[in-house]
Amino acid sequence: MTGTEPVGLLHVLIIYERPSAYRVVCHARSLSLERGVFLGDSVLPVDSPPGAVMAPARVVRMHRQPIGEFTELPPVWSAVVELEGPDLSWVQLEAKLRASRPSI
């Protein structure tokens, strides 16, 4: 990711469940007007420095009734967002998360 690429921002509103240390199911709102959040995006806390050593989470599923599943959470929409990663203890209620295309 370059410094000029827009990032998506998520605000965690509800933590529904933590089925394991590697997966979190939450309800989140997309806050950024420049970019939505996409399936497969890498997610880190918004206050983590660029190049952080922390392993990012990954968006693995987004859904909302009655619409169903989708691949992009557009700006200002909210939905159930499922994240998975090596350690998701930092995903907390009211957390602000930065979403971007995964590094290759």
N, C-alpha and C positions, 0 to 999 in steps of 0.2 A: 504494500500500500504506500502510495506517495503522500506527502504532506498536503497536497492540494485536492486529493480525492475527498468528496463529502462522505461523512459517516452517518449511519443511522443511530438514533438514540432511543433506548427503551427505558421506561419507568416501570418498575415492578410494583404492581398494586396489590396482589394477593399471591401467597405461596400455597398452592393446593396440596402438593405432596413432594416428598423426597424419597422415591422408591429405592434409591441407593445413594451412596456418596458420589456417584458419577452421573446422576440424573436428577433434574429438578423440573417440576411442572408448575408453572406460574401463570398469572394473568398479568399482561403487560400492555402498556400503551406506547405507540410509536410517537416520539416527540419531535423529531427532526422534520423540518419542512423541505429540506434539500434532498433527502433520500429516505426511502422506506427501508424496512428490514426484510432480508431475503432468506429463504431456506438455504442452509449451508453456511451462512455468515459466521465469522468468528466473533465472539463476544467477550469483552473485558470490562471491568469497572471503569466508568468514565474518568475517574481521577488517576488511573494507572498511567505511568509515564510511557511515552512511545518506546518501543523496544523492551517492554517489561519482560522480566524473566518468567512471570506467571504464565502458565499454560492457559490459552483461551478456551472458553466453552464453545460449543457449536450449536446453532439452531437446527434441530432435527425434525420439528413438527410445529405447525401453526394451524389452529382451527377455531371456528366460532360458529355457534348455532344461530340461525338455521342455515348459514352459508355453507358450512363444511370446512374442508381443508383447503389451504391455498399456499402459494409459493412466495407471495410478497405481502407484508403487513404495511399498507400505505400509511403515509403521515396522518396523524391524529386518530387512527383506528386503534382499537384494543382487541386482544384475543388471548386465548390460551396458547402459551409458548412453551415448548419443551426444549430444554437445554441439556446437553451432555458434555462431559469433560472429565479430566483426571481428578479434580477436587473442586467442588462447587460450593464450598462453605461460604464463600464471599457473595453468593447470590442471596440477598436478604430482602425483606419487606422494605419498600421505599427506595431500593437501590436504583441508581441510574447506571445504565450499561451502554457501552459504545459498541456498535455492530459495524463490521466492515468485511469486505471480501477476504476470504482466507489467503494467507501468504502461500506462495507456491515455492 
